[in-house]
């Protein structure tokens, strides 16, 4: 039997947990970390209640508070151990499902939040807002530009809040952000030309050592474009079991912009990690050339400009030309 002292108070009450496992202690560390994330993100609103992120932040806070209340009720009831042999009793299993459901709803609210411009960057900053640097060292060369990477380890200024690790390089900026000791999912991104469009192929592999499924959220963040903002693409959200693999695609808009990125959020339970991939400049985005037959069709349409037509195939070529 081990005794875990939780550094922060849970719903205003000091907590001491006697448990044969560390599962509840792990939840408490995650929730203490989430509390600090909320404090930072709330500060970004600066009392602007009309900000589109305000509703998502309120939902995140609600689900986190409900998870805390569930855990506190279990601690009061003494549901902290197991029946022997590492097999959880029925009450422990019910608590696991309840907290996991709160974590899933919190994750969906967070995914809605980062769909708004600028909030993914706020989230990355929030993860280390209450930390200090304890170690800086080399990382593997950047997979995009080949430059030397830098790995920074952060420790929290608050007890009960997990340490963090970031990886970055000068040209591409911050590319990875994980809880310390948790490598998170592997994410590989390729840019390919397909059927007249530039497509991102994103292959993901969840950490087989994870104790909970990982929710993945992919978001395309356009760069600077002359003539106004780029119409946002809908994000993609899916779930991976520990060790699970997935490949998904995102078709890029014609206007990508300078500084465009693919932003990836990964959440297992309440643990958040992120990935950010800098995309090539607009001139380097692959665009298949039009075929000779399409160019001839386009010339035919141009020669008859002003003549109405109901031929859907000709109208399609005309609009693309």
Helices and strands as residue ranges (DSSP letters): E 2-10, E 13-19, H 23-45, H 54-77, H 90-114, H 119-127, E 131-139, E 149-156, E 164-169, E 173-179, E 186-194, E 197-205, E 214-221, E 236-240, E 245-251, E 261-268, E 271-278, G 282-284, H 292-303, H 312-320
